[in-house]
Amino acid sequence: MAPLVAALSLAALCLANCSSLAASVGSKAGVIDAVGAENQYASVISQIGGKYVSVSSVLDNPNTDPHTFEASASVAEAVGRAQLIVQNGVGYDSFMNSIESASPNPRRKVIVVQDLLGYPDTANPHLWYDPRTMPAVAKKLADDLATIEPSHRAYFEAKLTAFDVSLRPWRNAIAAFKKEYVGTPVAVTEPVADYLLQAMGAKILTPYVFQADVMNGVDPAPEDITLENGFLTTHEAKVFCYNEQVVDSLTSSIRATAQSSGVPVVGVYETMPTPGYDYQTWMTAEVKAIVAAVAHQTSTEVL
């Protein structure tokens, strides 16, 4: 998706008091206040921090268009008291920078995933779909949490080991798809799941210029729309990955074309569907949905 339009017209009194809220509210002794800008990052914070973290997330509703997100006073309060924050970067959640600046805390740990992994500013911002992302985030989390609460280092390291083990079903599913279905042609509306599709060895037919236009709310060129629909009507695409959170008349029309053409549709999300999922089970479910589409022509539009 495009950089979020963050309406930061928070009440002046709230912003002025963020630092005092951080000092007065605080966390229980030995419990670290943490914020994940997106709920998938909050999920990983919770898994690594366990009983020693109190976690909140900013973007956490899969039924909400992230483009329309508006930061609220409660968000400012949570960020103000946070001792640790994980945010995506690549312009996706730049509103976090403004809120953090309004409540400065030199001791606060801020993990910007873009910087951690060295992605350029022009990267596809949906970094959490890259299988390389969360293991690196989890390791950094364990290190930073141990810096904040050194007496719990062994606990955080054990949680990190367990998290890495829990990723194996997802990694195995990716490897199995790549072995059996490498080169499978796929059409998409946006680059939401592109990192995952690439890791699975799929061939993304949709030109990135089309994906970027839809992501940024720009009308694609007519010839690109015709090309995209052609991938579906000719059955060149074996799967159509559809962003369930950012829907407009164009994307709905293309989905209708996929449905009428018999091309299975797989819903992908920008924030983790809840309840019932953590990060790794969500990613595994996405892979299973793509497998079902390719192997059995089954649509999974809603996880």
N, C-alpha and C positions, 0 to 999 in steps of 0.2 A: 504494500500500500504506500501511498504518498506520505511525506512527513505529516504527522497529525496536526490538525488545526486545533491548537490548545487555547481555549479561552481562559486567559489567566487574569481576568478582571475580578480577582478575589477582593473581599472586603479589606480595606487598608488596615483596619484594626487587627484582623486575623494575621496578616502578613507581618505586621509589626510585632505580634506577640508569639510568633512561631518559636523563637529561641527560648522564651520563657516557658512555653508549653513543654518544650523538650526537657527543660530542667525540672519543671514541677511534676509532669506526668511520669516520665521515666519508665523503666521496666522493673520487674521484680528483681531482687538481688540474684545475680548470676544468670539472668535471662536477657538475651540480647534482642533489642528491637530492630527489626529488619523489614525492608520494603522491596518487593519485586515490581518493577514498572509494569510488567505483564505477568499474568498469573502462571505461565509456564516457568518463569524464573522464580516466582514465589514457591512453586512446587518443589523445585530443586533446593532452594534455601531451606525449606522445611525438612526435606529429607536428610540434608547434611547436618543441619543444626539440631534436629530432633527436639528433645525436651528443653534445650537451652536457648531456643529462639522463640520469639513471638513475631509472626510474619503476617504482613498485609500486602495486598496487591492493588495496583491502581487500575489497570485494564483487566477486567475479569469476567466480562459478560459476553459469551459467544453469540448472543442475539442482538448485540449492539454493533452498529457500524463504527469501527475505530476512527474513521475520518471525522465523526461528529463529537469526539470526546471533548468534554469540558472539565477542566480541573476545578475541584471544589474546595471549600474550606477544610473539610475533613482530610482531603489529600494533603493539603499544606501542613496540617497538624501532624499527620503520620510521618511525612518526610522530615518535618522539623525535629521530631524526637528520635528518628532512626539513627542507629549506630552503624548500620550497614545497608547499602542499597545496591541492587543489580538493575541495570538498565541496558537496553539494546544498543542504542547509538544508530549510526547511519541515517540520522534525521528522523527516525521512526518515533522516538519519544523525547524529542528535544525540549518539550515542556518541562521535563524533570530538571533540566539545567536551571531554568528560571526559578522553579520552586526551591531548589537547593541553594541558589544564590540569595534568596530572600530569607533563608534561615541558615546562615553559615555555621559550620562546625568543623574546625580543623582536624578533629579526631575521627570524624565520620569516614568510614571506608566506602568508596564508591567504585563498583566494578562496572566499567563500560565494555560490553562484550565486543563491540567493534574494535576497540583499542587492544583488548586482551588477545584477540586473534589476528590483529593486523589487517582487517578488511579496509579497502579504500572507501572514500566517501561516496563513490559511485556504485557501490556493491548493491546487489539485491538485498533489501533490508531484513528479509525474513530469515534471520540467521539461525533460529532454533530448529529449522528443518534440516540443517546440515548436521550429519552424524558426528562431526568433529567438535561441535560447539559445546554441548552440555558436559562432556567429560572434562574439558578445560575449565569451564565455569565452576563445576563442582570442586575441582582441585583448588582453584583460587579461593573459593568459598571456605573450604576446610582450612586453608592457610590463614585467611583473614579472620575467621571466627576464633581460631586458636590464638591469634595475636590479641584479640579483644579479651578473650577468656583463656589464658594459657593453661589453667589447671584442667581444662577439658580437652586438651589437644588429642589425647588418645581416643576419646569418645568421637570427636569429629573425624579422625582418621579412619576409625572403624566404620563410621557411617559412609565415608567416601568409598571404602572398599565394597561395602554392600551395594551402594548405588551403581558402581561400575559393573558389578555382577548382574544387577537387575536390567542392565541395558542389553544383555546377551540375546534375549529373544528377538528384540528389534534388529540387532545387527545380523543375527542368523536369518531372519526373514528377508532382509535386504540382500544378503548374499545368495539366498536360494532363488529369489526372483531374478537376480542378475545372471545366475547360472542358466536358468531355464528360459528366460524371456528377454534376454539382452537385446536392445535395439527396438523394443516395442514402441511404435509411434503413438504419441500422446498429444492431445490439444489441451490448452489451458486458457483461462481468461486473464489471469495475473500470474506473476512469478512467485506466488505464495509458497507452493511446494516444490519449486524448481530444484532446490538443493537436494531434496530427497529423491526426486525423480532421476536426477543425474547420478546420484549414488547408486540407484537401482539399475542403472544402465539403460534407462528409457531414452527414446529419441523425442525431444520436445519439438513438435512441428511448428507451433505458433511463433512467429517472429517476435523477438524481444521488443521491437518498437511497438507492436500492438499491445503486448503485455504492459509495457511501461505507460502507454497512453491510458489504458483502462485503470491502472494503478494510480495514476496521477489525476484522474478525472478529466482527461482530455479526449475529445472525440477522435477515434481512430480514422484513418483515411478510408474512404469507401472501398478502395481496392483491397485493403487489408481485412476489412470485414468480409468481403466476398471470399477472400482466400481462406479465412478462418472457417466460415460456413462450409466451404468446399471440402475441408478436411473431414467434416462430419457427414455430409450428404454422399460422398464417395466412399465412405468407410475407410479412408486411409488412416484416420485416427482410430485406435482401438479402445481408447479411454478418453473421457472429457473430464478434467479436473476443474471444479467450479468453486469459486470463493463464496462460501455460504454467508459471510458477514458483510460483504460489500456488493449489493445488488442494485442494478438499475435496469432501465428498459432494454438497453443493448445486451447486457449479459443475460438477462432473462430470455431475450429472443434467441440468443445463441444456444442457451440450454434447451429451449423448446425445439430447436433444430436437431440437437443431439438426441433428444428423446424421440422425436418423430422419425429419425433416421435409424434408430435402434442402436445407437452408440451408448454404452453404459456411462452413467454420470457418477463421479465420486466427489463428495463434498469435502473441501479442505477449509481450515479455519486459521484465523490469525491469533486468536487466543484459545486457550485450552478449554474444550467443552467440559462443563461440570453439571452435576456431580458425577462421580463414578470413575474419573480418570485422574491419574497423575501423569507427569510428563512422559514417562517411558511407555505406559499403557496406551496413551493417546497416540504416540508415534507408531506403535505396533499396530494399533487399530487402523491407522491410515494405510499402512503397507498391506494389511490383510484386505482392506477394501479395494485397493488397486489390483491385488492378486485375484480377487473374486471377479472383478471387471474383466480382466484379461482371460482368465481360465474358464469362467462360466457366464460371461456377459451379464453379470449381476450389478445393478446400480446400488450404491450406498450413498444416498444424498445427504443423510443426516446420521451422524455417529450416535 
